[in-house]
Amino acid sequence: MIFTNPASGCLPAFLGGSGRGGTKTAYNENNGYSPHLKGLPMVTWMSHLSHDPLPPLLNAPHEAIRTFARRDLLGEPVPPVARLWQLPEPVKILKKQRVDGAWVYPGSVKDHLRAQEDYDQIETYRVLGYLVEKYGFTRQHPAIEHAGAFLLAHQTGEGDIRGIYGQQYSPNYSAAIMELLIKAGCGDDPRIEHGFRWLLCMRQRDGGWASAIRTRGVKIDSDVMLGPTLTPDVDKPFSHLFTGVVLRAFAAHPGYRHCEEARQAGRLLASRFFEKDSSYPDRGTPDYWTRFTFPFWFTDLLSALDALSWLGFSATEPKIAEALDWFATHQDEDGVWRLKLLKMSGEPARDLWISLAICRVLRRFWGDSNFATQGSGQGSL
């Protein structure tokens, strides 16, 4: 089955809302908002916040942040995103791509656990996320088409993308790779459809996903990674880390985001907010919910809410309301969120990237329900 993208809603150019810190207007000479918003009272998502998050985003030193803030938070028309592809950072990254579409893993390789090619697979996934999420790359750029071809060459006949866990199943990385390829415009590639069918067959009996290795209680070592592929014990409980990552693929797809299986898994995910993940003890303590990464990697409160917002969940649902309130109460006075970050050390503007991602989620939950800027997910490699 090939899904096509339904007609997306168009957000009018207004901002709205009154903050707890006092009445705000959408535009004045000092805040730099679009003149199209001049004089309009703020009555939407920002009314839930004590501090205005827009000035630091609209005046960010990073052109991509400014562009996406105007497009995704103000609903303004912006120049073609492809102009961001010419910025020095992505140009430098593209120069390191191999002719087969991969990027070489820069760290030390433990070849007793996995092959060099499998390390390169995870590095290619990482770089693909950087290009797609931070610079809006799509399959219209040949580098993305080549990277997609490299990653999908690791898809097995069953439908999973294998290698990052050696010979073992990886529903999380399979789905995470699919998510990025869908966002890059490859949602109707038959291999993406094959991947979704595999994911639906790999659910635990409770409707979520888990690590097959963990459900079998097996220690991860070279014998396991390179040995026979283990099937999951489907009677074990789901892992919210795995389920949250898998749901990002469903959320990205304009057709699969409406399936009941995704809704069921979304309810499971939300039920675990701020709780431990007993099915994946490596990242099982509750504090991992509030350790963040962008582009998304693990499951945290932000990546989970992002997926649930696309799956159609409501801000009035108690666990989601609790999570949204957590963000509302952890904002600094200058409007920026400075939170515990993972995998972002030394990265320029990291707090602004997280703040932008938070504002997108808040807008979807607290703003216009028809507002959507995510890619169509169409096309094939």
Stockholm file with secondary structure:
# STOCKHOLM 1.0

chainA/1-381         MIFTNPASGCLPAFLGGSGRGGTKTAYNENNGYSPHLKGLPMVTWMSHLSHDPLPPLLNAPHEAIRTFARRDLLGEPVPPVARLWQLPEPVKILKKQRVDGAWVYPGSVKDHLRAQEDYDQIETYRVLGYLVEKYGFTRQHPAIEHAGAFLLAHQTGEGDIRGIYGQQYSPNYSAAIMELLIKAGCGDDPRIEHGFRWLLCMRQRDGGWASAIRTRGVKIDSDVMLGPTLTPDVDKPFSHLFTGVVLRAFAAHPGYRHCEEARQAGRLLASRFFEKDSSYPDRGTPDYWTRFTFPFWFTDLLSALDALSWLGFSATEPKIAEALDWFATHQDEDGVWRLKLLKMSGEPARDLWISLAICRVLRRFWGDSNFATQGSGQGSL
#=GR chainA/1-381 SS CCCCCCCCCCCCSCCCBCBTTBCCBSCCTTTCCCGGGTTCBBCSGGGGCSSCCHHHHHTCSSHHHHHHHHHHHSCCCCSCGGGGGGSHHHHHHHTTCCTTSCCCCCSCCCTTTSCHHHHHHHHHHHHHHHHHHHHCCCTTSHHHHHHHHHHHTTBCTTSCBCBTTBTSCCHHHHHHHHHHHIIIIITTCHHHHHHHHHHHHTCCTTSCCCCHHHHTTCCCSHHHHTSCCCCCCTTSCCCHHHHHHHHHHHHHSTTGGGCHHHHHHHHHHHHTTTSCCTTCGGGCSGGGGGEECSSCCSCCHHHHHHHHHHTTCCTTSHHHHHHHHHHHTSCCTTSCCCCEESSCTTCTTHHHHHHHHHHHHHHHHHSCTTCCCSCCCCCCC
#=GC SS_cons         CCCCCCCCCCCCSCCCBCBTTBCCBSCCTTTCCCGGGTTCBBCSGGGGCSSCCHHHHHTCSSHHHHHHHHHHHSCCCCSCGGGGGGSHHHHHHHTTCCTTSCCCCCSCCCTTTSCHHHHHHHHHHHHHHHHHHHHCCCTTSHHHHHHHHHHHTTBCTTSCBCBTTBTSCCHHHHHHHHHHHIIIIITTCHHHHHHHHHHHHTCCTTSCCCCHHHHTTCCCSHHHHTSCCCCCCTTSCCCHHHHHHHHHHHHHSTTGGGCHHHHHHHHHHHHTTTSCCTTCGGGCSGGGGGEECSSCCSCCHHHHHHHHHHTTCCTTSHHHHHHHHHHHTSCCTTSCCCCEESSCTTCTTHHHHHHHHHHHHHHHHHSCTTCCCSCCCCCCC
//
